[in-house]
Amino acid sequence: MHLTPIQYAEKCLRDEANALLDIIPTLDENFNNLIDLIFNCNGHVVITGVGKSGHVAAKIAATLASTGTPSFYLNTLDALHGDLGMVTNNDIVLMLSNSGNTDELLRIIPYLKDRKIPIVGITGDSHSLIAKHVNLHILVKVVKEACPLNLAPTSSTTAVMAIGDAIAIALMEIRNFKAIDFAMFHPGGNLGRKLVTQVKDVMYTDNLPIIPSNMLLVDAIMCISRGKLGLGIILENNIVVGIITDGDIRRAIEGEKDNLFRVTVEEVMTKNPKTINPEAKLTQIQSLFGKYKIHSLLVVDKNNKLVGVVDYFAIMN
């Protein structure tokens, strides 16, 4: 009986998920030793592999590099023709091979050993040649590939990639790697922008909708509309004492239908509104917007004097 494409996909995902779960009980002290080795490394983690393992090696190297561990991918074939000169005596070399008998990797082991460069092997066979000749071995054994022919690297490459993620996460935790650290290595992305950009860089400062507390609500609506920020700001001696938003106006209209033309701003404004300082990062804005279900924040200095307004669109660009 033939399966549908979705059923094939479900089987593949289950097979790979089960392969990952099967690896958990095999983790041993060697993993701890690997993390200690990398943590105390004064150079780079150089990761290499052939074929699909090479692609996985490049991904792991990129993940480590972006999470605080200096690392790069070394093409094994190029290493045999001069690129081994990229490896310094302070580095660690991490070799990936499912069989553990990849000829190209075995050929560079003597060179690395002569220079006393630590070699770590991640293979699927603890009795393989690579496992026997490296300084530290991590077993990542997959009984069966998700491939129906049990030939194409599928579950095995997924498992090694997951171990690479586990290495990166363990190092992040030990180093107390923070979001701001992550931003240092991702300055071009949207996440990096939010982590390093300050409120003062994106806040509105011109023609802010300042309105007196004794102004009639119906008159204040016009001021708020001209301000194009969906709010009005109430000050006393340039100190923020309240805010009135579109939501406040709607609630006032619903509750004061018979008395609407006599209602003042002070009666409906929100006192002690949420504020933020100009040096805060965009991620802090995002957190406050989500926590308080608001879309704008008043920007004030240390004396609670108004300096600007920042809204939801600042974190959307």
NUTOR-957740 format. One record per residue (C-alpha): residue number from 1; x, y, z; residue in three letters. Coordinates in Angstrom, 2 decimals, padded with zeros to 5 digits. Layout:
N
<site k="NUM" x="X" y="Y" z="Z" r="ALA"/>
...
! end
This chain:
317
<site k="1" x="000.00" y="000.00" z="000.00" r="MET"/>
<site k="2" x="001.45" y="003.31" z="-001.12" r="HIS"/>
<site k="3" x="001.59" y="006.24" z="001.28" r="LEU"/>
<site k="4" x="000.68" y="009.79" z="000.43" r="THR"/>
<site k="5" x="003.45" y="012.42" z="000.22" r="PRO"/>
<site k="6" x="002.37" y="013.80" z="003.61" r="ILE"/>
<site k="7" x="002.59" y="010.32" z="005.14" r="GLN"/>
<site k="8" x="006.09" y="009.90" z="003.70" r="TYR"/>
<site k="9" x="007.03" y="013.26" z="005.21" r="ALA"/>
<site k="10" x="005.57" y="012.30" z="008.60" r="GLU"/>
<site k="11" x="007.53" y="009.05" z="008.60" r="LYS"/>
<site k="12" x="010.76" y="010.87" z="007.73" r="CYS"/>
<site k="13" x="010.27" y="013.41" z="010.51" r="LEU"/>
<site k="14" x="009.45" y="010.70" z="013.05" r="ARG"/>
<site k="15" x="012.48" y="008.67" z="012.02" r="ASP"/>
<site k="16" x="014.78" y="011.65" z="012.41" r="GLU"/>
<site k="17" x="013.18" y="012.72" z="015.68" r="ALA"/>
<site k="18" x="013.60" y="009.23" z="017.09" r="ASN"/>
<site k="19" x="017.23" y="009.19" z="015.95" r="ALA"/>
<site k="20" x="017.85" y="012.35" z="017.98" r="LEU"/>
<site k="21" x="016.15" y="010.91" z="021.06" r="LEU"/>
<site k="22" x="018.25" y="007.76" z="020.79" r="ASP"/>
<site k="23" x="021.44" y="009.82" z="021.03" r="ILE"/>
<site k="24" x="020.58" y="011.37" z="024.40" r="ILE"/>
<site k="25" x="021.41" y="008.25" z="026.49" r="PRO"/>
<site k="26" x="024.79" y="007.94" z="024.71" r="THR"/>
<site k="27" x="026.04" y="011.34" z="025.88" r="LEU"/>
<site k="28" x="028.90" y="010.80" z="028.31" r="ASP"/>
<site k="29" x="031.79" y="012.56" z="030.02" r="GLU"/>
<site k="30" x="033.45" y="013.11" z="026.66" r="ASN"/>
<site k="31" x="030.86" y="015.76" z="025.88" r="PHE"/>
<site k="32" x="031.75" y="017.60" z="029.09" r="ASN"/>
<site k="33" x="035.42" y="017.30" z="028.19" r="ASN"/>
<site k="34" x="034.72" y="018.71" z="024.73" r="LEU"/>
<site k="35" x="032.97" y="021.76" z="026.17" r="ILE"/>
<site k="36" x="035.86" y="022.32" z="028.60" r="ASP"/>
<site k="37" x="038.34" y="022.01" z="025.76" r="LEU"/>
<site k="38" x="036.55" y="024.57" z="023.60" r="ILE"/>
<site k="39" x="035.83" y="026.92" z="026.49" r="PHE"/>
<site k="40" x="039.53" y="027.08" z="027.36" r="ASN"/>
<site k="41" x="040.70" y="027.30" z="023.75" r="CYS"/>
<site k="42" x="042.69" y="030.44" z="022.94" r="ASN"/>
<site k="43" x="042.30" y="029.99" z="019.20" r="GLY"/>
<site k="44" x="039.57" y="028.81" z="016.84" r="HIS"/>
<site k="45" x="037.44" y="025.72" z="016.57" r="VAL"/>
<site k="46" x="038.22" y="024.48" z="013.07" r="VAL"/>
<site k="47" x="035.54" y="022.13" z="011.77" r="ILE"/>
<site k="48" x="036.02" y="019.88" z="008.77" r="THR"/>
<site k="49" x="034.30" y="017.02" z="006.97" r="GLY"/>
<site k="50" x="033.81" y="015.54" z="003.52" r="VAL"/>
<site k="51" x="030.61" y="015.49" z="001.45" r="GLY"/>
<site k="52" x="027.41" y="015.95" z="003.44" r="LYS"/>
<site k="53" x="029.49" y="016.04" z="006.63" r="SER"/>
<site k="54" x="031.27" y="019.04" z="005.14" r="GLY"/>
<site k="55" x="028.00" y="020.89" z="004.73" r="HIS"/>
<site k="56" x="027.10" y="020.07" z="008.35" r="VAL"/>
<site k="57" x="030.55" y="021.21" z="009.45" r="ALA"/>
<site k="58" x="030.02" y="024.59" z="007.77" r="ALA"/>
<site k="59" x="026.69" y="025.04" z="009.53" r="LYS"/>
<site k="60" x="028.10" y="024.14" z="012.94" r="ILE"/>
<site k="61" x="031.03" y="026.50" z="012.44" r="ALA"/>
<site k="62" x="028.62" y="029.32" z="011.54" r="ALA"/>
<site k="63" x="026.47" y="028.64" z="014.61" r="THR"/>
<site k="64" x="029.46" y="028.60" z="016.94" r="LEU"/>
<site k="65" x="030.91" y="031.77" z="015.46" r="ALA"/>
<site k="66" x="027.64" y="033.65" z="015.84" r="SER"/>
<site k="67" x="027.23" y="032.59" z="019.47" r="THR"/>
<site k="68" x="030.58" y="033.61" z="020.86" r="GLY"/>
<site k="69" x="032.93" y="030.77" z="019.90" r="THR"/>
<site k="70" x="035.52" y="031.75" z="017.25" r="PRO"/>
<site k="71" x="035.16" y="029.08" z="014.60" r="SER"/>
<site k="72" x="035.50" y="028.44" z="010.89" r="PHE"/>
<site k="73" x="034.88" y="025.67" z="008.38" r="TYR"/>
<site k="74" x="037.88" y="024.07" z="006.67" r="LEU"/>
<site k="75" x="037.31" y="022.23" z="003.40" r="ASN"/>
<site k="76" x="039.10" y="018.91" z="003.88" r="THR"/>
<site k="77" x="040.21" y="018.59" z="000.28" r="LEU"/>
<site k="78" x="041.62" y="022.12" z="000.29" r="ASP"/>
<site k="79" x="043.33" y="021.33" z="003.60" r="ALA"/>
<site k="80" x="045.30" y="018.60" z="001.82" r="LEU"/>
<site k="81" x="046.54" y="021.16" z="-000.67" r="HIS"/>
<site k="82" x="047.75" y="023.99" z="001.50" r="GLY"/>
<site k="83" x="044.84" y="025.24" z="003.60" r="ASP"/>
<site k="84" x="046.11" y="023.41" z="006.67" r="LEU"/>
<site k="85" x="048.27" y="026.48" z="007.06" r="GLY"/>
<site k="86" x="045.10" y="028.24" z="008.27" r="MET"/>
<site k="87" x="045.19" y="026.13" z="011.43" r="VAL"/>
<site k="88" x="047.27" y="027.59" z="014.26" r="THR"/>
<site k="89" x="048.79" y="025.86" z="017.26" r="ASN"/>
<site k="90" x="046.14" y="027.45" z="019.49" r="ASN"/>
<site k="91" x="043.24" y="025.92" z="017.55" r="ASP"/>
<site k="92" x="041.14" y="022.80" z="017.98" r="ILE"/>
<site k="93" x="040.16" y="020.68" z="015.01" r="VAL"/>
<site k="94" x="036.76" y="019.03" z="015.00" r="LEU"/>
<site k="95" x="036.34" y="016.23" z="012.42" r="MET"/>
<site k="96" x="032.94" y="014.97" z="011.28" r="LEU"/>
<site k="97" x="032.57" y="011.55" z="009.69" r="SER"/>
<site k="98" x="029.67" y="009.15" z="010.03" r="ASN"/>
<site k="99" x="031.78" y="006.11" z="009.13" r="SER"/>
<site k="100" x="034.80" y="007.37" z="011.04" r="GLY"/>
<site k="101" x="037.04" y="006.07" z="008.26" r="ASN"/>
<site k="102" x="037.05" y="008.97" z="005.81" r="THR"/>
<site k="103" x="040.39" y="008.76" z="004.04" r="ASP"/>
<site k="104" x="040.88" y="012.51" z="003.54" r="GLU"/>
<site k="105" x="040.42" y="013.16" z="007.26" r="LEU"/>
<site k="106" x="042.76" y="010.34" z="008.24" r="LEU"/>
<site k="107" x="045.47" y="011.80" z="006.01" r="ARG"/>
<site k="108" x="045.59" y="015.11" z="007.90" r="ILE"/>
<site k="109" x="045.60" y="013.61" z="011.41" r="ILE"/>
<site k="110" x="049.40" y="012.96" z="011.48" r="PRO"/>
<site k="111" x="050.12" y="016.57" z="010.49" r="TYR"/>
<site k="112" x="047.89" y="017.88" z="013.29" r="LEU"/>
<site k="113" x="049.39" y="015.48" z="015.82" r="LYS"/>
<site k="114" x="052.91" y="016.58" z="014.93" r="ASP"/>
<site k="115" x="051.88" y="020.13" z="015.83" r="ARG"/>
<site k="116" x="050.13" y="018.91" z="019.00" r="LYS"/>
<site k="117" x="046.83" y="020.41" z="017.87" r="ILE"/>
<site k="118" x="043.90" y="018.78" z="019.75" r="PRO"/>
<site k="119" x="041.68" y="016.72" z="017.45" r="ILE"/>
<site k="120" x="038.07" y="015.88" z="018.26" r="VAL"/>
<site k="121" x="036.19" y="013.32" z="016.21" r="GLY"/>
<site k="122" x="032.42" y="013.08" z="015.91" r="ILE"/>
<site k="123" x="031.61" y="009.77" z="014.26" r="THR"/>
<site k="124" x="029.02" y="007.05" z="014.23" r="GLY"/>
<site k="125" x="031.51" y="004.30" z="015.12" r="ASP"/>
<site k="126" x="033.51" y="004.25" z="018.34" r="SER"/>
<site k="127" x="035.83" y="001.59" z="016.83" r="HIS"/>
<site k="128" x="036.62" y="003.53" z="013.68" r="SER"/>
<site k="129" x="040.10" y="004.69" z="012.72" r="LEU"/>
<site k="130" x="039.27" y="008.33" z="013.42" r="ILE"/>
<site k="131" x="037.89" y="007.42" z="016.86" r="ALA"/>
<site k="132" x="041.14" y="005.59" z="017.65" r="LYS"/>
<site k="133" x="043.49" y="008.36" z="016.58" r="HIS"/>
<site k="134" x="041.85" y="011.55" z="017.88" r="VAL"/>
<site k="135" x="042.32" y="013.09" z="021.30" r="ASN"/>
<site k="136" x="038.61" y="013.06" z="022.08" r="LEU"/>
<site k="137" x="035.73" y="011.15" z="020.50" r="HIS"/>
<site k="138" x="032.01" y="011.92" z="020.51" r="ILE"/>
<site k="139" x="029.80" y="009.05" z="019.40" r="LEU"/>
<site k="140" x="026.75" y="010.03" z="017.35" r="VAL"/>
<site k="141" x="025.40" y="006.72" z="016.17" r="LYS"/>
<site k="142" x="022.27" y="006.40" z="014.07" r="VAL"/>
<site k="143" x="020.97" y="002.87" z="013.55" r="VAL"/>
<site k="144" x="019.00" y="003.66" z="010.40" r="LYS"/>
<site k="145" x="018.77" y="006.57" z="008.02" r="GLU"/>
<site k="146" x="015.39" y="008.11" z="007.24" r="ALA"/>
<site k="147" x="016.22" y="007.37" z="003.61" r="CYS"/>
<site k="148" x="014.08" y="004.38" z="002.52" r="PRO"/>
<site k="149" x="017.20" y="002.82" z="000.98" r="LEU"/>
<site k="150" x="019.18" y="003.49" z="004.16" r="ASN"/>
<site k="151" x="021.82" y="005.10" z="001.97" r="LEU"/>
<site k="152" x="021.41" y="008.88" z="001.75" r="ALA"/>
<site k="153" x="022.70" y="010.70" z="004.85" r="PRO"/>
<site k="154" x="019.51" y="011.95" z="006.49" r="THR"/>
<site k="155" x="019.05" y="010.99" z="010.13" r="SER"/>
<site k="156" x="022.82" y="010.86" z="010.60" r="SER"/>
<site k="157" x="023.44" y="014.39" z="009.32" r="THR"/>
<site k="158" x="020.48" y="015.71" z="011.31" r="THR"/>
<site k="159" x="021.91" y="014.08" z="014.45" r="ALA"/>
<site k="160" x="025.37" y="015.58" z="013.99" r="VAL"/>
<site k="161" x="023.89" y="019.00" z="013.29" r="MET"/>
<site k="162" x="021.86" y="018.71" z="016.49" r="ALA"/>
<site k="163" x="025.01" y="017.81" z="018.44" r="ILE"/>
<site k="164" x="026.60" y="020.92" z="016.97" r="GLY"/>
<site k="165" x="023.69" y="022.96" z="018.27" r="ASP"/>
<site k="166" x="024.04" y="021.29" z="021.66" r="ALA"/>
<site k="167" x="027.71" y="022.26" z="021.77" r="ILE"/>
<site k="168" x="026.87" y="025.87" z="020.90" r="ALA"/>
<site k="169" x="024.08" y="026.09" z="023.48" r="ILE"/>
<site k="170" x="026.20" y="024.58" z="026.24" r="ALA"/>
<site k="171" x="028.96" y="027.12" z="025.53" r="LEU"/>
<site k="172" x="026.47" y="029.99" z="025.46" r="MET"/>
<site k="173" x="025.17" y="029.01" z="028.88" r="GLU"/>
<site k="174" x="028.64" y="028.62" z="030.38" r="ILE"/>
<site k="175" x="029.77" y="031.97" z="028.95" r="ARG"/>
<site k="176" x="026.53" y="033.65" z="030.05" r="ASN"/>
<site k="177" x="026.14" y="034.79" z="026.44" r="PHE"/>
<site k="178" x="023.45" y="037.50" z="026.27" r="LYS"/>
<site k="179" x="021.26" y="038.96" z="023.56" r="ALA"/>
<site k="180" x="023.45" y="042.04" z="023.33" r="ILE"/>
<site k="181" x="026.44" y="039.76" z="022.68" r="ASP"/>
<site k="182" x="024.48" y="038.06" z="019.91" r="PHE"/>
<site k="183" x="023.77" y="041.46" z="018.37" r="ALA"/>
<site k="184" x="027.49" y="042.20" z="018.14" r="MET"/>
<site k="185" x="027.82" y="039.39" z="015.62" r="PHE"/>
<site k="186" x="024.60" y="040.23" z="013.74" r="HIS"/>
<site k="187" x="024.77" y="044.00" z="013.15" r="PRO"/>
<site k="188" x="023.24" y="043.77" z="009.70" r="GLY"/>
<site k="189" x="020.07" y="041.93" z="010.62" r="GLY"/>
<site k="190" x="016.80" y="043.20" z="012.02" r="ASN"/>
<site k="191" x="017.47" y="041.51" z="015.36" r="LEU"/>
<site k="192" x="020.85" y="043.14" z="015.62" r="GLY"/>
<site k="193" x="019.35" y="046.53" z="014.82" r="ARG"/>
<site k="194" x="016.82" y="046.17" z="017.63" r="LYS"/>
<site k="195" x="019.48" y="045.11" z="020.08" r="LEU"/>
<site k="196" x="021.84" y="048.03" z="019.42" r="VAL"/>
<site k="197" x="019.55" y="050.86" z="018.29" r="THR"/>
<site k="198" x="018.53" y="053.24" z="021.06" r="GLN"/>
<site k="199" x="015.15" y="054.88" z="021.56" r="VAL"/>
<site k="200" x="016.62" y="058.32" z="020.92" r="LYS"/>
<site k="201" x="017.56" y="057.18" z="017.40" r="ASP"/>
<site k="202" x="013.97" y="056.51" z="016.36" r="VAL"/>
<site k="203" x="011.74" y="058.66" z="018.59" r="MET"/>
<site k="204" x="009.56" y="061.51" z="017.35" r="TYR"/>
<site k="205" x="010.62" y="064.92" z="018.66" r="THR"/>
<site k="206" x="008.99" y="067.50" z="016.38" r="ASP"/>
<site k="207" x="005.50" y="069.00" z="016.77" r="ASN"/>
<site k="208" x="004.54" y="066.71" z="019.63" r="LEU"/>
<site k="209" x="000.82" y="066.88" z="020.50" r="PRO"/>
<site k="210" x="001.01" y="068.69" z="023.85" r="ILE"/>
<site k="211" x="-002.40" y="069.59" z="025.29" r="ILE"/>
<site k="212" x="-003.47" y="071.22" z="028.59" r="PRO"/>
<site k="213" x="-005.34" y="069.16" z="031.13" r="SER"/>
<site k="214" x="-008.25" y="071.64" z="031.23" r="ASN"/>
<site k="215" x="-008.89" y="071.49" z="027.49" r="MET"/>
<site k="216" x="-012.27" y="070.14" z="026.44" r="LEU"/>
<site k="217" x="-012.07" y="066.65" z="025.04" r="LEU"/>
<site k="218" x="-013.77" y="067.67" z="021.79" r="VAL"/>
<site k="219" x="-011.04" y="070.27" z="021.21" r="ASP"/>
<site k="220" x="-008.31" y="067.87" z="022.21" r="ALA"/>
<site k="221" x="-009.42" y="065.43" z="019.54" r="ILE"/>
<site k="222" x="-008.42" y="067.93" z="016.86" r="MET"/>
<site k="223" x="-004.97" y="068.40" z="018.43" r="CYS"/>
<site k="224" x="-004.44" y="064.65" z="018.66" r="ILE"/>
<site k="225" x="-005.48" y="064.23" z="015.04" r="SER"/>
<site k="226" x="-003.00" y="066.88" z="013.87" r="ARG"/>
<site k="227" x="-000.23" y="065.20" z="015.86" r="GLY"/>
<site k="228" x="-000.66" y="061.97" z="013.83" r="LYS"/>
<site k="229" x="000.58" y="059.83" z="016.72" r="LEU"/>
<site k="230" x="-002.79" y="058.72" z="018.05" r="GLY"/>
<site k="231" x="-002.22" y="060.40" z="021.40" r="LEU"/>
<site k="232" x="-001.98" y="063.65" z="023.31" r="GLY"/>
<site k="233" x="000.51" y="064.44" z="026.05" r="ILE"/>
<site k="234" x="-000.38" y="066.40" z="029.19" r="ILE"/>
<site k="235" x="002.44" y="068.31" z="030.88" r="LEU"/>
<site k="236" x="002.83" y="070.45" z="033.97" r="GLU"/>
<site k="237" x="006.04" y="072.50" z="034.03" r="ASN"/>
<site k="238" x="007.29" y="070.27" z="031.21" r="ASN"/>
<site k="239" x="006.83" y="067.20" z="033.45" r="ILE"/>
<site k="240" x="004.65" y="064.37" z="032.11" r="VAL"/>
<site k="241" x="001.49" y="063.97" z="034.17" r="VAL"/>
<site k="242" x="-000.76" y="062.14" z="031.73" r="GLY"/>
<site k="243" x="-001.52" y="060.81" z="028.29" r="ILE"/>
<site k="244" x="-004.72" y="060.54" z="026.31" r="ILE"/>
<site k="245" x="-004.98" y="058.00" z="023.51" r="THR"/>
<site k="246" x="-007.51" y="057.02" z="020.89" r="ASP"/>
<site k="247" x="-008.62" y="054.29" z="023.26" r="GLY"/>
<site k="248" x="-009.25" y="056.80" z="026.06" r="ASP"/>
<site k="249" x="-011.32" y="058.93" z="023.69" r="ILE"/>
<site k="250" x="-013.45" y="055.99" z="022.55" r="ARG"/>
<site k="251" x="-014.12" y="054.94" z="026.13" r="ARG"/>
<site k="252" x="-015.04" y="058.52" z="027.06" r="ALA"/>
<site k="253" x="-017.48" y="058.79" z="024.16" r="ILE"/>
<site k="254" x="-019.12" y="055.52" z="025.18" r="GLU"/>
<site k="255" x="-019.42" y="056.55" z="028.84" r="GLY"/>
<site k="256" x="-020.26" y="060.25" z="028.51" r="GLU"/>
<site k="257" x="-022.72" y="060.37" z="025.62" r="LYS"/>
<site k="258" x="-024.96" y="062.95" z="027.31" r="ASP"/>
<site k="259" x="-022.15" y="065.01" z="028.78" r="ASN"/>
<site k="260" x="-019.46" y="064.66" z="026.12" r="LEU"/>
<site k="261" x="-019.13" y="068.36" z="025.24" r="PHE"/>
<site k="262" x="-018.34" y="069.27" z="028.85" r="ARG"/>
<site k="263" x="-015.73" y="066.56" z="029.51" r="VAL"/>
<site k="264" x="-012.15" y="067.78" z="029.95" r="THR"/>
<site k="265" x="-008.93" y="066.01" z="029.12" r="VAL"/>
<site k="266" x="-008.06" y="065.65" z="032.80" r="GLU"/>
<site k="267" x="-011.18" y="063.57" z="033.41" r="GLU"/>
<site k="268" x="-010.29" y="060.89" z="030.86" r="VAL"/>
<site k="269" x="-006.51" y="060.96" z="030.60" r="MET"/>
<site k="270" x="-004.31" y="058.14" z="031.87" r="THR"/>
<site k="271" x="-002.24" y="059.43" z="034.75" r="LYS"/>
<site k="272" x="001.37" y="058.32" z="035.26" r="ASN"/>
<site k="273" x="001.68" y="056.84" z="031.75" r="PRO"/>
<site k="274" x="004.34" y="054.31" z="030.81" r="LYS"/>
<site k="275" x="007.64" y="055.98" z="029.90" r="THR"/>
<site k="276" x="011.09" y="054.99" z="028.73" r="ILE"/>
<site k="277" x="014.48" y="056.65" z="028.72" r="ASN"/>
<site k="278" x="016.24" y="057.75" z="025.51" r="PRO"/>
<site k="279" x="019.14" y="055.31" z="025.94" r="GLU"/>
<site k="280" x="016.91" y="052.21" z="026.09" r="ALA"/>
<site k="281" x="017.18" y="049.66" z="023.28" r="LYS"/>
<site k="282" x="014.41" y="048.79" z="020.84" r="LEU"/>
<site k="283" x="014.08" y="045.33" z="022.38" r="THR"/>
<site k="284" x="013.04" y="047.00" z="025.64" r="GLN"/>
<site k="285" x="010.30" y="048.85" z="023.78" r="ILE"/>
<site k="286" x="009.09" y="045.60" z="022.28" r="GLN"/>
<site k="287" x="008.96" y="044.01" z="025.72" r="SER"/>
<site k="288" x="006.95" y="046.88" z="027.23" r="LEU"/>
<site k="289" x="004.52" y="047.00" z="024.31" r="PHE"/>
<site k="290" x="003.80" y="043.32" z="024.77" r="GLY"/>
<site k="291" x="003.60" y="043.47" z="028.57" r="LYS"/>
<site k="292" x="001.22" y="046.43" z="028.81" r="TYR"/>
<site k="293" x="-000.64" y="045.99" z="025.49" r="LYS"/>
<site k="294" x="000.22" y="049.51" z="024.35" r="ILE"/>
<site k="295" x="001.53" y="050.91" z="021.09" r="HIS"/>
<site k="296" x="003.32" y="054.10" z="022.18" r="SER"/>
<site k="297" x="005.70" y="055.19" z="024.92" r="LEU"/>
<site k="298" x="006.62" y="058.64" z="026.13" r="LEU"/>
<site k="299" x="010.37" y="059.21" z="026.18" r="VAL"/>
<site k="300" x="011.52" y="061.14" z="029.24" r="VAL"/>
<site k="301" x="014.86" y="062.12" z="030.73" r="ASP"/>
<site k="302" x="016.01" y="061.36" z="034.28" r="LYS"/>
<site k="303" x="013.94" y="064.30" z="035.55" r="ASN"/>
<site k="304" x="010.78" y="062.94" z="033.89" r="ASN"/>
<site k="305" x="010.83" y="065.75" z="031.34" r="LYS"/>
<site k="306" x="009.44" y="064.90" z="027.94" r="LEU"/>
<site k="307" x="011.98" y="064.50" z="025.12" r="VAL"/>
<site k="308" x="010.00" y="062.50" z="022.56" r="GLY"/>
<site k="309" x="007.56" y="059.75" z="021.65" r="VAL"/>
<site k="310" x="008.34" y="056.28" z="020.33" r="VAL"/>
<site k="311" x="005.70" y="054.01" z="018.82" r="ASP"/>
<site k="312" x="005.20" y="050.48" z="017.60" r="TYR"/>
<site k="313" x="006.41" y="051.29" z="014.09" r="PHE"/>
<site k="314" x="009.92" y="051.89" z="015.45" r="ALA"/>
<site k="315" x="010.35" y="048.14" z="016.01" r="ILE"/>
<site k="316" x="008.60" y="047.14" z="012.79" r="MET"/>
<site k="317" x="011.03" y="048.73" z="010.35" r="ASN"/>
! end
